[in-house]
Amino acid sequence: NAGVTQTPKFRILKIGQSMTLQCTQDMNHNYMYWYRQDPGMGLKLIYYSVGAGITDKGEVPNGYNVSRSTTEDFPLRLELAAPSQTSVYFCASSYAQVDGNTIYFGEGSWLTVV
Amino acid sequence: KQEVTQIPAALSVPEGENLVLNCSFTDSAIYNLQWFRQDPGKGLTSLLLIQSSQREQTSGRLNASLDKSSGRSTLYIAASQPGDSATYLCARPNQAGTALIFGKGTTLSVSS
């Protein structure tokens, strides 16, 4: 059982470039999330989705976009990369609201913007 | 603002010690609280989920308690082992229940 799979694992971007972080889950979960984790700062929610076709902003959405065309996939797009977006990005999923349901995380994507 | 605070930020203990990690949160009207483990370079793994109707939850050598009235949760690790070395994070749902708010974590190091 693969769970939550993120690609790529590592990426170096130049300032101004764009890229997409891929996330897919095989647990038929309705809810999916993107978090970023900066050293010593905990995890911050970027975007989340409660089902295919439905997305909403989290705490730190600026500079990012998402889409949810299928239940399985929840890609995160970085437009015009900036050094402030250097971080570790985690995709996660849960069957229903996290208020009582276990959430499952991917292994993370390390992004450096230079 | 809903916040989650974890103390201490780092903890070093010798193998075999029992230890307690602390988590405090604003807004006592939460419905549950979760504890996670994160190994270096890895994602988060859910350890324990305490529902609002529960006061504690146990899994092996781990015991988590929840006191909503004081806004505190503790994670008790019994007979610590070097394999317990990791960062432990607690998290609570946001008001809408649509996502988790995380503390910054406590990094535990258990020496043999």
Interface residues (C-beta under 8 A of the other chain):
Chain A: V4 Y31 Y33 Y35 G40 M41 G42 L43 L45 Y48 V50 D56 G58 F90 A92 Q97 V98 D99 G100 T102 I103 Y104 F105 G106 E107 G108
Chain B: V4 A9 Y31 N32 Q34 G41 K42 G43 L44 T45 S46 L49 Q51 L89 P93 G97 T98 A99 L100 I101 F102 G103 K104 G105
